[in-house]
Amino acid sequence: MKRLVFPFIGMLMFGLSGCFDNGGENIQDFRYIPSIVDYSLFGDMLNTSLGPIRSAEISNATDLFYGDPILAFFSVNYDQQTSTEYTVAYNFDYVKVNSATAEQSTGGPGFDLPIEEIDILGWVDNRWFFVFAHKEASNNDFFFYQMVYDNDEPIVYLRAKKPDTGIIKGVSACAFNMYPFFYKHMDADKKVSFSIKYKIGVDSDGRDEYKSFYNESGFDTFTITVE
């Protein structure tokens, strides 16, 4: 089963971090961490799936703006932390990813590229980071993605298409703001159970065909508490 879009993303599935003993210090290296740029309190902070991260190198990234979704790389020396509210990191680097918001819709035109496989890298607040595999893709092709839903069933549908002109190099991943969908389907305790399906093609009658995404426990239903 092909789960990965790019050779380097293979590391995602075999561990996101490594521990190193650098002269007795507790240093850990993190890769491809779902993150949102947050300049609201400091000019050098990320909200990540691991918690808030600060690094002076973040402020040097001139193409990052508040709210941008990225996959972050950084190192942490746990023996040199000065705050209990965030983690200080260094060796910061990043890959920008596309972003979209879940839409109450039957889907827009042109989202006809079959998706072979998906995976969830993690989430930050209500932004969920997905990575996609396509049979037709070459390494580092960049695609547009759409997440749609209706009010009747707690299911989101993922769809893909190629750019209208040319090929943009980048990571075939997308961070979706799922709050509009969660808001429609959560209960009084802000819990929501939902399923994820992705478009694999069309049938002989021209109708969209979708495949269910299963979590690590082998179930096709996710239950979360909305933040």
N, C-alpha and C positions, 0 to 999 in steps of 0.2 A: 504493500500500500504506500503510495507516494504521499507524504505529509508535508513536504517542504517545497518552497518555491525556489530558493537559491541555495547553493552549496554552503555559504557561510551561515545561513540560518539553521543549518544542522546543529549548531551549538546550542540553539534554543531548547531543543528537545533532549539534550544530554547534560543539562545542568546550566543554570544561569550564572553561577559564581564559582570561584575557586579560592581556596585558602592558601596563604603563603606565609611562611615563617621567615621574616626578613630581620635577621639578627635578634630573634626572640620576640618581635612585635607581632601583634595579631592584625594582619592585613588581609582584606578580602577584595577580590576583583569581581565586578558585576558587569554583565553584558546584556544588551537588548532589553532593558527595563522599560516598560510602558511608563511614560512621564508626561506631565503637562507643565509648561513654563508658567511660573507664578512670580510676578514682580510686585505683588500687592504690598508685601511687607518689606522685602529686601530686593535688591537688583540682581540677586545671584541664587535664586531658589527654584527648585522643581518640586512639584507634588508627584510622587511616584507610587507605584503599586507596593513599594516597600516602606512608604512613609516619606516625610519631607526631607529633602537633600539640599544642602548648601555647598556651593563651590565658587571660588572667585573666578574660575575659568568660564562660568556660565555667562557672566556679564560681558565677556569678550566676544561672544557669538553675535555678530551684528545682524544676522538674518533670522534671529529668533525674536518672537514677540509674545506678549502676554496671551496665554491660552493656547499656544501652539502645541500640538501633540508630537512627541518625538519618541524614538527608542534610544535610550541613554546608555552610555558606557561610563563607568567610573570605578575608582578604587576607594576603599575606606580603611583607615587605620584606626581600629577600635581602641587602641591604647592612647590616642591623642584626641579624644572627643571632649568638647567643652560645654555642651548643651544637652539637656534631656528632651528638648522640644524638636530638635532636628539633628540630622547626621551630617557632619562635615566630610566632604569628599574631594578627591583630586583626580588628575588624569582624565578629566571630563571630555567626552566626545559624544556625538549623536548622529542619528539619521532621522531626517524629517519624514513624516508619513502623511498621507491624505487624511481628510476628515470629512464627516458628513453627519447629518442628524436623521434619526428615524422618522419616517413620514407616514402619515395615514393616507395610503394611496394604493392603487393597484399596480403601480410601477410606471416609470417613464419609458419613452421609446428609445430603442437602441441598446438596451441592456440585455444583449443576446449572447454574450460570450459565456460558454459553458465553464462552470467552476468544477474542478476535479476534486478538490479537497479544501477544507478550512481548518483553522485551529485558533484558539483563543490564547493570546499571550498574557492577558491580565486586564485589569481595569483600574481606573483612577476616578473616584467619585462615580459618576454615571457615564463616563467615557470608556467604552469597551474596545480593546485593541484586537483586531482580527488579522490573521495572515492567510493568504490565498495561494492555491496552486492551480495552474492551468496547463492543460496538455499542449496548447498552442504557444505557450510562453517561452521565450528565450530568457537567459539570465538577465535580471535587472529590468525587464519590461515593466512599465508602470501602467496601471489600469484605473478606471473610475469605478466606484462601487456605490451601491444604493441599498438601503435597508427600508423595507416597507411593511406595513401591518394594517389590519382593520380593527374595528372595535368589538367584533363578535368573538374572536378567538385570540388567546394569548400566544400568538405565534409571530415571529419576525421572519421575513424572507430576504435573503441576500442575493443581489444580482450584480453583474459585472459587464463592463464594456470597455473597448479600446478607445484611446483618444481619437478625436475626429481627424487630426492631422499629425503625422509623424509619430515618433516614439520618444517618450520622456523617460530618461533613465532615473531609477529610484527603487525603493522597496515596495513590493507588492503587498502592502498592508494598509489598513484603514482604521481610524479611531472613530467610532460611532457614538454620538450623544444619544443614549437610549432613554433619557428621562421622559420625553413625551409619551413613549410607549409604556414605560413603567407607571406613569401617572394614570393612564387610562385603565390599567388592569390591576393595580395594587389594592389590597384590602385596607381595612381601618387601621391595622397595625403596620402598614406600609410594607407588607410582604407581597411578593408576586411570584407565581410559578409560571414559567413560559418555556416555549420550545423555539429552536432555531432551525431553519431550513435554508438550503442554498440551491440556486438554479443550476441544473446539470444539462439542460437542453430543452428541446421541445419534442412533443410526440408527433405521431403521423397526422394528427388533426390540427397541428399548429398550436397546441396548448402547452403552456409552460410546464416543465417537469422539475420537481424539487426533491432533494434528498435530505433526510433528517441528520442533524449533527448530534453525536452522542458524547456525553462527558466522560471523564476518566473512569467513572464507576459503571459505565455501560448503560446509562439512562439518557433518554432524550428530553428530559425535563430539568430545568434549572430553577431553584428556589432561592431567592435572595431577599434581604431587607433593604429597601430603598433609602439612601442617605439623604 
